[in-house]
Amino acid sequence: MTGTDHSKLLHDLRSKCSSLKSAAELYKDCSPAEKKEMLALMNAAAAEITRLLSSLAAA
């Protein structure tokens, strides 16, 4: 993996972590329907974080 690829993975990881943190902070103020949708988005972000971490570990 090149340094550029590694930097991109780290950038993507920071972005997804930031998105997940923001969603978690907003969650408490959501309606029940919005909470369901927010949880789906948070699960997708968490799955992407896991994928990015695996890619970094393999580098």
N, C-alpha and C positions, 0 to 999 in steps of 0.2 A: 504494500500500500504506500502510495506517495504521501509526502507531507501535505499536499493540497487535499487529497482524499481524507486524510486524518483530520485536517482542519475543518473540512465540510461536515464530517460526522460530528465533531464536537459542537460546531455551530448549530446543526440540526438538533442535537441533544439538548443544548441550552434552550433553544426555541420551544421544543416540546415540553420540557420541564417547566418553563415559564407559563406556557399555555395551561398546563395541568394545575399549576399553583393558582392561577387566576380563576379557573373554573371552580376549584375547591373553595375559594373565597366567596364566589358569587352564589354557590350552591344553596347556602342557608336562606337566601332571600328569594329563591325560586318557588313558583307554585308547584303543586304535586306533578302536574304534566310536564312542566319545565325541568323538574328534578329528574324525571325519567329520561328526558332527552339529554340533559347535562351529564348524567351517569354514562350514557352511551358514548358521548364525546370523550369523557374522561377515560373510559375503558379503551377506546381507540388510541388515545394519546399514550396511555400506559403501555399498550401493546407495541406501539412504535418506539417508545423509550427502551423497552426490552430488546427489540430488534437492533436498535442502534448500539446498545451496550454489548450485545453479542458480536456485532461487527467490529467494535473497538477491541474487544477481547481477542478476536481472531487476528487482529492486525499485528 
